[in-house]
Amino acid sequence: MKENISILGCGWLGKPLANSLMKKGFTVKGSTTSEEKLEEFQKIGITPFLISIDALTHNISAFLNSEILIVALPSKDVEDFRNLIDHVEKSPIKKVIFISSTSVYGNSEEVVTEESETLPSALATIEILFKNSAHFETTVIRFAGLFGYNRKPGNFFKNGRKIPNPDGFVNMIQQDDCIQLIEKVIEKNAWNEVFNGCADTHPTRKDFYTKCTLDIGLEIPEFEEVTEIQQKVISNKKSKEYLDFEYKYGDLLTLNYGEI
């Protein structure tokens, strides 16, 4: 029998993830901070919960009555997450997927892997809080820059904003690949791990954003003059080998950003 899954944060990533999991036979509870979305969630089959991490109420217990919790929130408030983890530890949750970001890594001349040192940050601290709990198993997925559908990179720099660091490299991942990577972790029971989620290729920011803007019919963007190249190339090798995962949108310069 499929496990029950609770998704804390059914937004740009969490909502389509919920839809995909339900198609695979999972029962999904989803949280939102917007009352207007409760009816919408109900109609598509998500059991809806109105939850804000900075003011958890009695309904958090019912929301956490599942086997798996996926945390997909933009918040980086450490104390709010400490409070959340206290509730998770008292719940039936046994497995957690925490959605993090490759922003926890600093710039590096070497290829960045899951073993690379992370910068001191609230996000890195929250990762540790989840991983250190003895009450459940946590896998952390560090996603690169997110794009897909209504999130088009060609719109990231508008109104004359110049793009910095044009000779640096991009680290990006498309929404569908995010969802399938999360599902692979569940399918493979890959717990107590850290995975980077990132496309295979790393074009320069100049090449990438030029293509992205042209694909959606905008003028070629302006770039700041090069003063010092800041670079970071994220490796996705572990996710591909450990999870037997193939990135659908791995080659960033072959995509049409007006269509995906």
N, C-alpha and C positions, 0 to 999 in steps of 0.2 A: 504494500500500500504506500502511496506517495505521502511524503511528510507535509505537514502544515508549515507554511513559510510566512513570516511577518516582515514587511518591508517598511522600515522607518525612513520616510521621505519618498513619496511617490510623485516625483517631479519629472524633469526632463529625462532622466535615466530610469528612475524607479517605476514610473507608470508603464512604459513599454516593456520593462523587465517583468512586471506583474502579468501583463497580457501574454507574454511568451511562456512564462511558467504555468499559467492556467491552461494554455493549450497543450502543455505536456502532462496535465493531470494533477498539478498541485493545487491545493486550496491556499489562497493568498489573502492575507490581511494587509491593508495598506494605510499609511498615515498621511495626513495633510494638515496644514495649518489654516486652510481655507474652507469655511463652511459651505461655500458655493460648490465645492468639488465633491462633497459627500454623496449627493444624489447621482452625480456622474459616475463615481466609482461603483456605486451600488448597481447601476444599470449594466456595467460591463463585467460584473461578477467579482469585483474586489470587495471584500468586507471592509467597510470604511471606518476609520477612526480619526477623530480630531485631536491631534497631539502636537504640542509645542515642547521642545526639549528644555526650554528655559522655565517651564511651569508645568511639570508633569502632574496629572490628576489621577483620580482613582481608576480611570479607564485604561491606564498603562498595564495593569495586571491582566485584563482581558486581552489586550493587544499582544502581550508577551506569552500568551498561552499557545505556543507553537514549539516545534522542534528546532527550527532554524530562524535566525534573525539576520536580515541584511540591513546594514546601516548605510544609507545614501543621503547624508545631510551635508549642507554647506557649512554648518556651524563649526567653529573651532574653539568653543568655550570649554576649557578643560574641566571646570567645576560642574558644568551641566552634564558632561559626560561621566564624571565620577558618580553623580547622582543616578544617571541612567544605568550605569553598570551595577550599582547597588540593587536596583530593581530587577535587572536581568539575572543577577545571581540568586534571587529569590524565586525565579520563574522556572518553568519547564524547559527553557531554552538550553540546548546542549551544544549548539554550533552557531558561530557568528561569522559573517563575512563583513569586514569593515572596508568600505570604499575610501581609499586614501588617494594621494596624488604624488606624482614624481617630483613635485615641487619640494618634497622633503630632502631631495638631493641638491647639493651645490654644483656649480660649474666644475668641469673636470676635463683634463686633456685625455683621460682614459675613458674607455667605454664603461658606463655605469651599470652595475648589476645589483641584484637584491642584497648582495653582501657589502656593497659600497656604504661608506659612512653617511649618515644623515645629518642635516643641519639641526641645531637646537631650534625647536619650533613647537608651537601648540599642537600642530597636527602630529608630529613625531611623538610627542608626549601622550596624546590620546591613543595612538597605535599601541604604545607600551602598556597603557592601562588595560586595554582589551587583552593583549597577549599575556599579561601577567596574572589574569584571573584563573584560579584553579577550578572554577565552577563550570566552565564551558571551554570549548576549543575555538580558537579564532584564526581565521585566515585573512590576511591583509592583501588587498589588491590595490596597487598604486597605478592609477591611470595617468597617462600622458594627457596632453591637451585634447579636449573633447570637441567633436564636431559631428554633424549629420543632421539631415532634414532641416528644421527651422534654425539650426545653429550653424550658420555658414561662415567659414573663416574669412571669406571675402568682405564680410560686414564688420569684422573685428576692428578695423582701423578706418574710420569714416570721418567726414567733415574736416579733411585736410590734415588729420593726424599722421605724422610721419612714423614709419615703422622703424624701431631701433634695431641695432645689431644685425644688419642685413646679411652679413657673411656667416652668422651663426647658424646652427642647424635646428630644424624643428623636430619635435617629438609629439606626435598626434595619434589619436585613435578614434575610429568611427563608432557611432552608437551601437550598431548591430554587433560589432566585434566585442564591445564592452559586455553586452548582454550574453553573448555566447560564451565568453570567457568565464563569467560568473556561473553560468549553467554547467560548464565543464568542471569547475571546482566542486559543485554539488554532485555531479555524476560520478566523478572519480574519487569522491570522499577525500579530497586533498586538504586536510585540516592541519592547523598549526604550521602554516606555510606563509611565505610572502611571495607575491608575483608582481612583476611589472607588466602592465598592459600598454603596448605601444606598437604602432605599425612597423613594418620591416625596414622601410627606407627613411632616410633623414636628409631631405634636400635642404639647401640653404633657405633662410627666411625670405630672401629676395626672390628666388625661383618659386617657392611655394605660394607666397602671397600674391605674386604677380599672376600666376595661373588661377588662383582662387577668385581674384577680383574679375579677371577677364571672363571666366566661366559664367559669372552671374551678370555680365553685361556692364560692369563698372570700368572706369578708367584705371590705367595702371597706377598703383599707389606710389606715394613718395616715400623715400627711405632716408633715414638720417645718415650723415657722413660717417664713414668707418673711423672710429678712434681706437677702439680696442675690441678684438673679437672675443665674445663670451660664448663658450661652447659647452654643450652637454648632449651626449648621445646615449639614449637609454637602450639597453639590451632587452629584447623580449625572448631570448633563447630559452630561459627556464620555463616560461609559460608554454612554449611550443614543444619542448622535449618532455617535460614532466606531465603535462596534460594532453599530449598528443593533439595540440591545437594548431589550426591553420587560420591565419588572418585573411579574412575575405577582402579587406581593403588595405592590403599590406603595402602596395606600391603607390605612394601618394601622388606622384606626378602623372599617373595614367588615369586618374579618376576625373570625372566631370562633376565639378562642384555645384553646377546648376541643377543636377539631377538627384544628388544623394543628400 
